[in-house]
Amino acid sequence: MAGTWHVEPNHAPKAGEPARAWIVLTRKGGQILPLEQANCQMAVYSQPRKGGDSPVLQPTVKAINAEKYQGIPGADIVFPKTGLYQLELSCTPKTQGSFQPFQLKYDVTVAASTTPIPSTKTSLENTTDSATTQAKKSQPN
């Protein structure tokens, strides 16, 4: 089994923004394996990954239509922060013996979000500002 990974938008996901990963699974000979023939799970790991690390995300794999492909495995992902991640797709056949269980991995770099984060004062700063204002008002001129 071979897999061609795609991560939208443009293989350049951004932290905190929706991305979609999809995989074109191809059997020997070029036949596409649709999700309806497989039970697949996805796990997302932070890199560098150590042996016992738990996934940071386990998005739901669903059948999607992308470009010219119909019913292929895909998942919507919101990466929590910038950095390097590894996507791991594990599949078993729905019909015993139709293919050997397999696992595919793909590394992806997540960039910083381009959405500006509004600047807000912390509650401590707001409390200090209020106290200063109150102190100035209560001082005699």
N, CA, C and O atoms as a GROMACS GRO file, in nm:
protein
  564
    1MET      N    1   0.086  -0.118   0.000
    1MET     CA    2   0.000   0.000   0.000
    1MET      C    3   0.090   0.123   0.000
    1MET      O    4   0.188   0.131   0.074
    2ALA      N    5   0.055   0.217  -0.082
    2ALA     CA    6   0.127   0.344  -0.086
    2ALA      C    7   0.029   0.455  -0.054
    2ALA      O    8  -0.092   0.441  -0.072
    3GLY      N    9   0.082   0.566  -0.006
    3GLY     CA   10  -0.004   0.680   0.028
    3GLY      C   11   0.059   0.810  -0.014
    3GLY      O   12   0.179   0.831   0.004
    4THR      N   13  -0.022   0.897  -0.069
    4THR     CA   14   0.022   1.032  -0.104
    4THR      C   15  -0.054   1.128  -0.013
    4THR      O   16  -0.177   1.136  -0.018
    5TRP      N   17   0.022   1.199   0.070
    5TRP     CA   18  -0.037   1.290   0.169
    5TRP      C   19  -0.055   1.429   0.111
    5TRP      O   20   0.024   1.476   0.029
    6HIS      N   21  -0.161   1.495   0.155
    6HIS     CA   22  -0.186   1.635   0.123
    6HIS      C   23  -0.232   1.703   0.252
    6HIS      O   24  -0.312   1.648   0.327
    7VAL      N   25  -0.180   1.823   0.276
    7VAL     CA   26  -0.225   1.901   0.391
    7VAL      C   27  -0.265   2.038   0.339
    7VAL      O   28  -0.184   2.112   0.283
    8GLU      N   29  -0.392   2.070   0.357
    8GLU     CA   30  -0.443   2.200   0.312
    8GLU      C   31  -0.447   2.295   0.430
    8GLU      O   32  -0.476   2.253   0.542
    9PRO      N   33  -0.418   2.418   0.409
    9PRO     CA   34  -0.393   2.483   0.281
    9PRO      C   35  -0.246   2.476   0.238
    9PRO      O   36  -0.156   2.505   0.317
   10ASN      N   37  -0.222   2.439   0.116
   10ASN     CA   38  -0.092   2.443   0.048
   10ASN      C   39   0.024   2.380   0.126
   10ASN      O   40   0.135   2.432   0.122
   11HIS      N   41   0.000   2.271   0.195
   11HIS     CA   42   0.104   2.204   0.275
   11HIS      C   43   0.170   2.301   0.374
   11HIS      O   44   0.285   2.282   0.411
   12ALA      N   45   0.096   2.404   0.415
   12ALA     CA   46   0.149   2.506   0.507
   12ALA      C   47   0.046   2.540   0.613
   12ALA      O   48  -0.004   2.652   0.617
   13PRO      N   49   0.013   2.442   0.702
   13PRO     CA   50  -0.084   2.473   0.805
   13PRO      C   51  -0.030   2.573   0.906
   13PRO      O   52   0.091   2.586   0.924
   14LYS      N   53  -0.122   2.644   0.971
   14LYS     CA   54  -0.084   2.745   1.070
   14LYS      C   55  -0.145   2.707   1.205
   14LYS      O   56  -0.257   2.657   1.212
   15ALA      N   57  -0.070   2.732   1.310
   15ALA     CA   58  -0.115   2.699   1.446
   15ALA      C   59  -0.248   2.768   1.477
   15ALA      O   60  -0.265   2.886   1.449
   16GLY      N   61  -0.341   2.693   1.535
   16GLY     CA   62  -0.468   2.748   1.576
   16GLY      C   63  -0.568   2.769   1.464
   16GLY      O   64  -0.679   2.816   1.489
   17GLU      N   65  -0.532   2.736   1.341
   17GLU     CA   66  -0.621   2.753   1.227
   17GLU      C   67  -0.657   2.617   1.169
   17GLU      O   68  -0.574   2.526   1.171
   18PRO      N   69  -0.780   2.601   1.117
   18PRO     CA   70  -0.820   2.471   1.062
   18PRO      C   71  -0.734   2.430   0.943
   18PRO      O   72  -0.701   2.511   0.856
   19ALA      N   73  -0.697   2.303   0.940
   19ALA     CA   74  -0.624   2.243   0.828
   19ALA      C   75  -0.694   2.110   0.798
   19ALA      O   76  -0.764   2.055   0.882
   20ARG      N   77  -0.674   2.060   0.678
   20ARG     CA   78  -0.729   1.929   0.642
   20ARG      C   79  -0.616   1.844   0.584
   20ARG      O   80  -0.547   1.885   0.491
   21ALA      N   81  -0.601   1.726   0.642
   21ALA     CA   82  -0.504   1.630   0.589
   21ALA      C   83  -0.584   1.520   0.519
   21ALA      O   84  -0.683   1.471   0.573
   22TRP      N   85  -0.539   1.482   0.399
   22TRP     CA   86  -0.604   1.372   0.330
   22TRP      C   87  -0.497   1.288   0.261
   22TRP      O   88  -0.389   1.335   0.228
   23ILE      N   89  -0.533   1.161   0.240
   23ILE     CA   90  -0.436   1.065   0.191
   23ILE      C   91  -0.497   0.985   0.078
   23ILE      O   92  -0.606   0.928   0.091
   24VAL      N   93  -0.427   0.981  -0.034
   24VAL     CA   94  -0.467   0.896  -0.146
   24VAL      C   95  -0.395   0.763  -0.125
   24VAL      O   96  -0.273   0.754  -0.142
   25LEU      N   97  -0.472   0.660  -0.088
   25LEU     CA   98  -0.415   0.528  -0.066
   25LEU      C   99  -0.424   0.448  -0.196
   25LEU      O  100  -0.529   0.440  -0.259
   26THR      N  101  -0.312   0.392  -0.236
   26THR     CA  102  -0.305   0.322  -0.364
   26THR      C  103  -0.252   0.180  -0.343
   26THR      O  104  -0.147   0.160  -0.282
   27ARG      N  105  -0.327   0.084  -0.396
   27ARG     CA  106  -0.284  -0.056  -0.392
   27ARG      C  107  -0.178  -0.078  -0.501
   27ARG      O  108  -0.164   0.002  -0.593
   28LYS      N  109  -0.107  -0.188  -0.488
   28LYS     CA  110  -0.012  -0.227  -0.593
   28LYS      C  111  -0.091  -0.238  -0.724
   28LYS      O  112  -0.196  -0.303  -0.728
   29GLY      N  113  -0.042  -0.178  -0.828
   29GLY     CA  114  -0.113  -0.176  -0.955
   29GLY      C  115  -0.188  -0.046  -0.980
   29GLY      O  116  -0.239  -0.024  -1.090
   30GLY      N  117  -0.196   0.042  -0.876
   30GLY     CA  118  -0.252   0.174  -0.896
   30GLY      C  119  -0.398   0.192  -0.856
   30GLY      O  120  -0.450   0.303  -0.870
   31GLN      N  121  -0.465   0.088  -0.806
   31GLN     CA  122  -0.605   0.101  -0.768
   31GLN      C  123  -0.616   0.180  -0.637
   31GLN      O  124  -0.546   0.151  -0.540
   32ILE      N  125  -0.704   0.280  -0.635
   32ILE     CA  126  -0.727   0.363  -0.516
   32ILE      C  127  -0.805   0.283  -0.412
   32ILE      O  128  -0.901   0.213  -0.446
   33LEU      N  129  -0.763   0.293  -0.287
   33LEU     CA  130  -0.835   0.229  -0.177
   33LEU      C  131  -0.923   0.334  -0.110
   33LEU      O  132  -0.871   0.424  -0.043
   34PRO      N  133  -1.057   0.323  -0.126
   34PRO     CA  134  -1.145   0.420  -0.060
   34PRO      C  135  -1.161   0.385   0.088
   34PRO      O  136  -1.139   0.270   0.128
   35LEU      N  137  -1.198   0.483   0.168
   35LEU     CA  138  -1.213   0.462   0.312
   35LEU      C  139  -1.321   0.358   0.342
   35LEU      O  140  -1.314   0.292   0.445
   36GLU      N  141  -1.420   0.343   0.256
   36GLU     CA  142  -1.527   0.245   0.282
   36GLU      C  143  -1.474   0.101   0.291
   36GLU      O  144  -1.544   0.013   0.341
   37GLN      N  145  -1.352   0.077   0.244
   37GLN     CA  146  -1.293  -0.056   0.250
   37GLN      C  147  -1.193  -0.072   0.366
   37GLN      O  148  -1.132  -0.178   0.380
   38ALA      N  149  -1.177   0.032   0.447
   38ALA     CA  150  -1.076   0.027   0.553
   38ALA      C  151  -1.126   0.094   0.681
   38ALA      O  152  -1.208   0.185   0.678
   39ASN      N  153  -1.075   0.046   0.792
   39ASN     CA  154  -1.094   0.112   0.921
   39ASN      C  155  -0.964   0.186   0.950
   39ASN      O  156  -0.860   0.123   0.971
   40CYS      N  157  -0.971   0.318   0.952
   40CYS     CA  158  -0.848   0.398   0.968
   40CYS      C  159  -0.860   0.492   1.087
   40CYS      O  160  -0.967   0.548   1.114
   41GLN      N  161  -0.748   0.510   1.157
   41GLN     CA  162  -0.738   0.607   1.265
   41GLN      C  163  -0.617   0.695   1.236
   41GLN      O  164  -0.520   0.651   1.174
   42MET      N  165  -0.623   0.819   1.283
   42MET     CA  166  -0.510   0.910   1.267
   42MET      C  167  -0.467   0.958   1.405
   42MET      O  168  -0.548   0.981   1.494
   43ALA      N  169  -0.336   0.971   1.419
   43ALA     CA  170  -0.279   1.028   1.540
   43ALA      C  171  -0.181   1.136   1.498
   43ALA      O  172  -0.113   1.124   1.396
   44VAL      N  173  -0.174   1.243   1.578
   44VAL     CA  174  -0.083   1.354   1.551
   44VAL      C  175   0.013   1.363   1.669
   44VAL      O  176  -0.029   1.376   1.784
   45TYR      N  177   0.142   1.357   1.640
   45TYR     CA  178   0.246   1.361   1.743
   45TYR      C  179   0.334   1.484   1.725
   45TYR      O  180   0.361   1.526   1.612
   46SER      N  181   0.378   1.541   1.837
   46SER     CA  182   0.480   1.647   1.832
   46SER      C  183   0.614   1.582   1.802
   46SER      O  184   0.639   1.469   1.845
   47GLN      N  185   0.699   1.652   1.728
   47GLN     CA  186   0.834   1.604   1.699
   47GLN      C  187   0.933   1.687   1.778
   47GLN      O  188   0.903   1.804   1.801
   48PRO      N  189   1.046   1.639   1.821
   48PRO     CA  190   1.088   1.500   1.804
   48PRO      C  191   1.004   1.409   1.893
   48PRO      O  192   0.965   1.447   2.004
   49ARG      N  193   0.978   1.292   1.843
   49ARG     CA  194   0.890   1.196   1.910
   49ARG      C  195   0.973   1.088   1.978
   49ARG      O  196   1.067   1.034   1.920
   50LYS      N  197   0.935   1.057   2.100
   50LYS     CA  198   1.000   0.948   2.173
   50LYS      C  199   0.905   0.828   2.172
   50LYS      O  200   0.785   0.844   2.151
   51GLY      N  201   0.958   0.710   2.194
   51GLY     CA  202   0.882   0.585   2.184
   51GLY      C  203   0.747   0.582   2.253
   51GLY      O  204   0.649   0.536   2.194
   52GLY      N  205   0.740   0.628   2.378
   52GLY     CA  206   0.615   0.618   2.452
   52GLY      C  207   0.526   0.740   2.447
   52GLY      O  208   0.428   0.747   2.521
   53ASP      N  209   0.557   0.836   2.361
   53ASP     CA  210   0.479   0.959   2.355
   53ASP      C  211   0.335   0.932   2.312
   53ASP      O  212   0.308   0.850   2.224
   54SER      N  213   0.242   1.003   2.377
   54SER     CA  214   0.101   0.997   2.339
   54SER      C  215   0.076   1.100   2.230
   54SER      O  216   0.145   1.202   2.224
   55PRO      N  217  -0.023   1.075   2.145
   55PRO     CA  218  -0.055   1.175   2.043
   55PRO      C  219  -0.109   1.303   2.108
   55PRO      O  220  -0.176   1.298   2.211
   56VAL      N  221  -0.080   1.417   2.045
   56VAL     CA  222  -0.136   1.544   2.093
   56VAL      C  223  -0.279   1.560   2.043
   56VAL      O  224  -0.360   1.630   2.104
   57LEU      N  225  -0.311   1.494   1.931
   57LEU     CA  226  -0.446   1.496   1.873
   57LEU      C  227  -0.476   1.359   1.814
   57LEU      O  228  -0.385   1.287   1.772
   58GLN      N  229  -0.604   1.324   1.811
   58GLN     CA  230  -0.649   1.204   1.741
   58GLN      C  231  -0.775   1.242   1.663
   58GLN      O  232  -0.887   1.209   1.702
   59PRO      N  233  -0.754   1.312   1.550
   59PRO     CA  234  -0.871   1.359   1.474
   59PRO      C  235  -0.948   1.243   1.412
   59PRO      O  236  -0.892   1.137   1.382
   60THR      N  237  -1.077   1.264   1.394
   60THR     CA  238  -1.164   1.164   1.333
   60THR      C  239  -1.136   1.155   1.184
   60THR      O  240  -1.134   1.255   1.112
   61VAL      N  241  -1.112   1.032   1.138
   61VAL     CA  242  -1.092   1.010   0.995
   61VAL      C  243  -1.228   0.989   0.930
   61VAL      O  244  -1.310   0.910   0.978
   62LYS      N  245  -1.251   1.062   0.821
   62LYS     CA  246  -1.379   1.051   0.750
   62LYS      C  247  -1.352   1.046   0.600
   62LYS      O  248  -1.245   1.086   0.553
   63ALA      N  249  -1.449   0.996   0.526
   63ALA     CA  250  -1.437   0.991   0.381
   63ALA      C  251  -1.460   1.131   0.325
   63ALA      O  252  -1.561   1.195   0.355
   64ILE      N  253  -1.366   1.178   0.244
   64ILE     CA  254  -1.380   1.310   0.183
   64ILE      C  255  -1.359   1.300   0.033
   64ILE      O  256  -1.305   1.201  -0.017
   65ASN      N  257  -1.401   1.402  -0.037
   65ASN     CA  258  -1.376   1.416  -0.180
   65ASN      C  259  -1.278   1.532  -0.196
   65ASN      O  260  -1.304   1.643  -0.151
   66ALA      N  261  -1.166   1.505  -0.260
   66ALA     CA  262  -1.064   1.608  -0.280
   66ALA      C  263  -1.006   1.593  -0.419
   66ALA      O  264  -0.968   1.484  -0.462
   67GLU      N  265  -1.000   1.705  -0.488
   67GLU     CA  266  -0.953   1.706  -0.627
   67GLU      C  267  -1.031   1.600  -0.704
   67GLU      O  268  -1.154   1.604  -0.706
   68LYS      N  269  -0.962   1.505  -0.769
   68LYS     CA  270  -1.034   1.405  -0.849
   68LYS      C  271  -1.067   1.278  -0.772
   68LYS      O  272  -1.118   1.182  -0.829
   69TYR      N  273  -1.038   1.276  -0.642
   69TYR     CA  274  -1.055   1.156  -0.560
   69TYR      C  275  -1.185   1.161  -0.482
   69TYR      O  276  -1.224   1.265  -0.429
   70GLN      N  277  -1.253   1.046  -0.474
   70GLN     CA  278  -1.381   1.034  -0.405
   70GLN      C  279  -1.369   0.935  -0.290
   70GLN      O  280  -1.316   0.825  -0.307
   71GLY      N  281  -1.419   0.974  -0.171
   71GLY     CA  282  -1.427   0.882  -0.059
   71GLY      C  283  -1.294   0.839   0.000
   71GLY      O  284  -1.282   0.729   0.054
   72ILE      N  285  -1.193   0.926  -0.008
   72ILE     CA  286  -1.062   0.893   0.047
   72ILE      C  287  -1.053   0.937   0.193
   72ILE      O  288  -1.129   1.023   0.236
   73PRO      N  289  -0.961   0.879   0.271
   73PRO     CA  290  -0.950   0.918   0.411
   73PRO      C  291  -0.896   1.059   0.429
   73PRO      O  292  -0.800   1.100   0.363
   74GLY      N  293  -0.959   1.132   0.520
   74GLY     CA  294  -0.914   1.267   0.551
   74GLY      C  295  -0.955   1.304   0.693
   74GLY      O  296  -1.040   1.238   0.753
   75ALA      N  297  -0.894   1.408   0.746
   75ALA     CA  298  -0.927   1.454   0.882
   75ALA      C  299  -0.904   1.603   0.891
   75ALA      O  300  -0.812   1.658   0.831
   76ASP      N  301  -0.990   1.669   0.968
   76ASP     CA  302  -0.972   1.811   0.997
   76ASP      C  303  -0.890   1.823   1.124
   76ASP      O  304  -0.917   1.756   1.224
   77ILE      N  305  -0.789   1.908   1.119
   77ILE     CA  306  -0.694   1.921   1.229
   77ILE      C  307  -0.672   2.069   1.260
   77ILE      O  308  -0.661   2.151   1.169
   78VAL      N  309  -0.666   2.102   1.388
   78VAL     CA  310  -0.622   2.234   1.432
   78VAL      C  311  -0.498   2.209   1.518
   78VAL      O  312  -0.508   2.165   1.632
   79PHE      N  313  -0.382   2.238   1.462
   79PHE     CA  314  -0.257   2.217   1.534
   79PHE      C  315  -0.249   2.319   1.648
   79PHE      O  316  -0.275   2.438   1.626
   80PRO      N  317  -0.213   2.274   1.769
   80PRO     CA  318  -0.217   2.364   1.885
   80PRO      C  319  -0.109   2.472   1.886
   80PRO      O  320  -0.132   2.581   1.940
   81LYS      N  321   0.007   2.446   1.827
   81LYS     CA  322   0.114   2.547   1.828
   81LYS      C  323   0.208   2.522   1.712
   81LYS      O  324   0.199   2.420   1.644
   82THR      N  325   0.299   2.616   1.691
   82THR     CA  326   0.395   2.603   1.582
   82THR      C  327   0.493   2.490   1.613
   82THR      O  328   0.511   2.451   1.728
   83GLY      N  329   0.555   2.438   1.508
   83GLY     CA  330   0.656   2.335   1.526
   83GLY      C  331   0.638   2.221   1.428
   83GLY      O  332   0.559   2.229   1.334
   84LEU      N  333   0.715   2.115   1.451
   84LEU     CA  334   0.713   1.998   1.365
   84LEU      C  335   0.622   1.891   1.427
   84LEU      O  336   0.630   1.863   1.546
   85TYR      N  337   0.538   1.833   1.343
   85TYR     CA  338   0.446   1.727   1.385
   85TYR      C  339   0.461   1.608   1.292
   85TYR      O  340   0.509   1.620   1.180
   86GLN      N  341   0.418   1.492   1.341
   86GLN     CA  342   0.412   1.374   1.257
   86GLN      C  343   0.268   1.323   1.257
   86GLN      O  344   0.210   1.299   1.363
   87LEU      N  345   0.211   1.307   1.137
   87LEU     CA  346   0.079   1.250   1.121
   87LEU      C  347   0.098   1.101   1.097
   87LEU      O  348   0.186   1.060   1.022
   88GLU      N  349   0.014   1.021   1.161
   88GLU     CA  350   0.026   0.876   1.148
   88GLU      C  351  -0.112   0.819   1.118
   88GLU      O  352  -0.206   0.837   1.195
   89LEU      N  353  -0.124   0.751   1.005
   89LEU     CA  354  -0.249   0.687   0.965
   89LEU      C  355  -0.232   0.537   0.977
   89LEU      O  356  -0.140   0.479   0.918
   90SER      N  357  -0.321   0.473   1.054
   90SER     CA  358  -0.319   0.328   1.073
   90SER      C  359  -0.449   0.271   1.018
   90SER      O  360  -0.557   0.318   1.054
   91CYS      N  361  -0.439   0.170   0.931
   91CYS     CA  362  -0.559   0.114   0.868
   91CYS      C  363  -0.558  -0.038   0.873
   91CYS      O  364  -0.454  -0.103   0.860
   92THR      N  365  -0.678  -0.092   0.892
   92THR     CA  366  -0.699  -0.237   0.882
   92THR      C  367  -0.812  -0.259   0.782
   92THR      O  368  -0.896  -0.171   0.764
   93PRO      N  369  -0.817  -0.376   0.718
   93PRO     CA  370  -0.923  -0.401   0.619
   93PRO      C  371  -1.058  -0.426   0.685
   93PRO      O  372  -1.066  -0.490   0.790
   94LYS      N  373  -1.165  -0.376   0.621
   94LYS     CA  374  -1.299  -0.407   0.668
   94LYS      C  375  -1.335  -0.550   0.631
   94LYS      O  376  -1.409  -0.617   0.704
   95THR      N  377  -1.284  -0.597   0.518
   95THR     CA  378  -1.303  -0.735   0.475
   95THR      C  379  -1.172  -0.809   0.499
   95THR      O  380  -1.069  -0.777   0.440
   96GLN      N  381  -1.177  -0.908   0.588
   96GLN     CA  382  -1.058  -0.984   0.625
   96GLN      C  383  -0.981  -1.031   0.501
   96GLN      O  384  -1.038  -1.094   0.412
   97GLY      N  385  -0.852  -1.000   0.497
   97GLY     CA  386  -0.766  -1.048   0.389
   97GLY      C  387  -0.763  -0.963   0.263
   97GLY      O  388  -0.690  -0.996   0.170
   98SER      N  389  -0.842  -0.854   0.258
   98SER     CA  390  -0.840  -0.774   0.134
   98SER      C  391  -0.710  -0.694   0.120
   98SER      O  392  -0.670  -0.659   0.009
   99PHE      N  393  -0.644  -0.666   0.233
   99PHE     CA  394  -0.509  -0.609   0.232
   99PHE      C  395  -0.449  -0.629   0.371
   99PHE      O  396  -0.520  -0.657   0.467
  100GLN      N  397  -0.318  -0.614   0.379
  100GLN     CA  398  -0.249  -0.625   0.507
  100GLN      C  399  -0.265  -0.493   0.583
  100GLN      O  400  -0.258  -0.386   0.523
  101PRO      N  401  -0.287  -0.500   0.716
  101PRO     CA  402  -0.290  -0.376   0.794
  101PRO      C  403  -0.162  -0.297   0.770
  101PRO      O  404  -0.055  -0.354   0.752
  102PHE      N  405  -0.175  -0.164   0.772
  102PHE     CA  406  -0.057  -0.081   0.746
  102PHE      C  407  -0.063   0.048   0.826
  102PHE      O  408  -0.165   0.084   0.884
  103GLN      N  409   0.051   0.114   0.827
  103GLN     CA  410   0.066   0.242   0.896
  103GLN      C  411   0.152   0.333   0.807
  103GLN      O  412   0.258   0.292   0.759
  104LEU      N  413   0.106   0.456   0.786
  104LEU     CA  414   0.181   0.555   0.708
  104LEU      C  415   0.207   0.676   0.796
  104LEU      O  416   0.122   0.715   0.877
  105LYS      N  417   0.324   0.735   0.779
  105LYS     CA  418   0.361   0.853   0.859
  105LYS      C  419   0.400   0.968   0.766
  105LYS      O  420   0.451   0.947   0.656
  106TYR      N  421   0.373   1.090   0.814
  106TYR     CA  422   0.405   1.208   0.734
  106TYR      C  423   0.442   1.321   0.828
  106TYR      O  424   0.369   1.350   0.923
  107ASP      N  425   0.555   1.385   0.803
  107ASP     CA  426   0.600   1.499   0.884
  107ASP      C  427   0.550   1.629   0.822
  107ASP      O  428   0.552   1.647   0.700
  108VAL      N  429   0.504   1.719   0.908
  108VAL     CA  430   0.453   1.848   0.862
  108VAL      C  431   0.500   1.957   0.958
  108VAL      O  432   0.503   1.939   1.080
  109THR      N  433   0.538   2.070   0.899
  109THR     CA  434   0.580   2.186   0.978
  109THR      C  435   0.464   2.283   0.988
  109THR      O  436   0.404   2.320   0.887
  110VAL      N  437   0.432   2.324   1.110
  110VAL     CA  438   0.321   2.415   1.134
  110VAL      C  439   0.378   2.554   1.165
  110VAL      O  440   0.460   2.570   1.255
  111ALA      N  441   0.333   2.652   1.089
  111ALA     CA  442   0.381   2.790   1.102
  111ALA      C  443   0.296   2.867   1.201
  111ALA      O  444   0.190   2.821   1.244
  112ALA      N  445   0.343   2.984   1.236
  112ALA     CA  446   0.267   3.074   1.324
  112ALA      C  447   0.143   3.123   1.250
  112ALA      O  448   0.143   3.134   1.128
  113SER      N  449   0.040   3.151   1.325
  113SER     CA  450  -0.085   3.201   1.268
  113SER      C  451  -0.064   3.340   1.210
  113SER      O  452   0.017   3.418   1.261
  114THR      N  453  -0.137   3.370   1.104
  114THR     CA  454  -0.131   3.504   1.046
  114THR      C  455  -0.244   3.591   1.099
  114THR      O  456  -0.248   3.711   1.071
  115THR      N  457  -0.335   3.530   1.175
  115THR     CA  458  -0.446   3.605   1.234
  115THR      C  459  -0.392   3.683   1.353
  115THR      O  460  -0.338   3.624   1.446
  116PRO      N  461  -0.407   3.816   1.351
  116PRO     CA  462  -0.355   3.895   1.464
  116PRO      C  463  -0.431   3.862   1.591
  116PRO      O  464  -0.553   3.847   1.590
  117ILE      N  465  -0.358   3.853   1.699
  117ILE     CA  466  -0.420   3.828   1.829
  117ILE      C  467  -0.442   3.964   1.894
  117ILE      O  468  -0.348   4.040   1.910
  118PRO      N  469  -0.567   3.994   1.932
  118PRO     CA  470  -0.594   4.126   1.990
  118PRO      C  471  -0.515   4.144   2.119
  118PRO      O  472  -0.505   4.052   2.200
  119SER      N  473  -0.460   4.264   2.138
  119SER     CA  474  -0.384   4.287   2.261
  119SER      C  475  -0.481   4.326   2.370
  119SER      O  476  -0.563   4.416   2.353
  120THR      N  477  -0.471   4.258   2.480
  120THR     CA  478  -0.556   4.289   2.595
  120THR      C  479  -0.467   4.297   2.717
  120THR      O  480  -0.366   4.228   2.728
  121LYS      N  481  -0.506   4.383   2.809
  121LYS     CA  482  -0.431   4.393   2.934
  121LYS      C  483  -0.467   4.276   3.022
  121LYS      O  484  -0.579   4.226   3.017
  122THR      N  485  -0.373   4.235   3.103
  122THR     CA  486  -0.405   4.129   3.199
  122THR      C  487  -0.489   4.189   3.310
  122THR      O  488  -0.493   4.311   3.327
  123SER      N  489  -0.555   4.104   3.385
  123SER     CA  490  -0.640   4.156   3.492
  123SER      C  491  -0.556   4.228   3.597
  123SER      O  492  -0.604   4.324   3.658
  124LEU      N  493  -0.432   4.186   3.619
  124LEU     CA  494  -0.345   4.254   3.714
  124LEU      C  495  -0.315   4.397   3.666
  124LEU      O  496  -0.318   4.491   3.745
  125GLU      N  497  -0.287   4.412   3.535
  125GLU     CA  498  -0.261   4.546   3.482
  125GLU      C  499  -0.385   4.634   3.496
  125GLU      O  500  -0.375   4.751   3.534
  126ASN      N  501  -0.503   4.578   3.467
  126ASN     CA  502  -0.627   4.654   3.479
  126ASN      C  503  -0.651   4.695   3.624
  126ASN      O  504  -0.692   4.808   3.649
  127THR      N  505  -0.626   4.606   3.717
  127THR     CA  506  -0.644   4.638   3.859
  127THR      C  507  -0.549   4.749   3.901
  127THR      O  508  -0.588   4.841   3.972
  128THR      N  509  -0.423   4.741   3.857
  128THR     CA  510  -0.324   4.843   3.890
  128THR      C  511  -0.364   4.978   3.832
  128THR      O  512  -0.355   5.080   3.900
  129ASP      N  513  -0.410   4.979   3.704
  129ASP     CA  514  -0.453   5.103   3.641
  129ASP      C  515  -0.570   5.165   3.718
  129ASP      O  516  -0.572   5.286   3.740
  130SER      N  517  -0.667   5.082   3.759
  130SER     CA  518  -0.783   5.133   3.834
  130SER      C  519  -0.740   5.190   3.968
  130SER      O  520  -0.788   5.296   4.008
  131ALA      N  521  -0.650   5.121   4.037
  131ALA     CA  522  -0.603   5.168   4.167
  131ALA      C  523  -0.529   5.301   4.153
  131ALA      O  524  -0.546   5.390   4.236
  132THR      N  525  -0.447   5.315   4.048
  132THR     CA  526  -0.374   5.438   4.024
  132THR      C  527  -0.471   5.554   3.997
  132THR      O  528  -0.454   5.664   4.049
  133THR      N  529  -0.572   5.525   3.914
  133THR     CA  530  -0.672   5.628   3.882
  133THR      C  531  -0.745   5.670   4.009
  133THR      O  532  -0.764   5.790   4.034
  134GLN      N  533  -0.787   5.571   4.091
  134GLN     CA  534  -0.857   5.602   4.216
  134GLN      C  535  -0.769   5.685   4.309
  134GLN      O  536  -0.818   5.779   4.372
  135ALA      N  537  -0.640   5.650   4.319
  135ALA     CA  538  -0.547   5.723   4.407
  135ALA      C  539  -0.532   5.868   4.361
  135ALA      O  540  -0.526   5.959   4.444
  136LYS      N  541  -0.524   5.891   4.230
  136LYS     CA  542  -0.510   6.027   4.177
  136LYS      C  543  -0.635   6.110   4.208
  136LYS      O  544  -0.625   6.228   4.241
  137LYS      N  545  -0.754   6.047   4.195
  137LYS     CA  546  -0.879   6.119   4.220
  137LYS      C  547  -0.893   6.158   4.366
  137LYS      O  548  -0.947   6.264   4.397
  138SER      N  549  -0.843   6.074   4.456
  138SER     CA  550  -0.861   6.101   4.598
  138SER      C  551  -0.754   6.196   4.657
  138SER      O  552  -0.766   6.239   4.771
  139GLN      N  553  -0.650   6.227   4.577
  139GLN     CA  554  -0.548   6.320   4.627
  139GLN      C  555  -0.598   6.462   4.617
  139GLN      O  556  -0.655   6.501   4.515
  140PRO      N  557  -0.577   6.542   4.723
  140PRO     CA  558  -0.620   6.683   4.717
  140PRO      C  559  -0.530   6.760   4.621
  140PRO      O  560  -0.411   6.731   4.607
  141ASN      N  561  -0.588   6.858   4.556
  141ASN     CA  562  -0.513   6.940   4.460
  141ASN      C  563  -0.442   7.052   4.526
  141ASN      O  564  -0.374   7.131   4.459
   0.00000   0.00000   0.00000
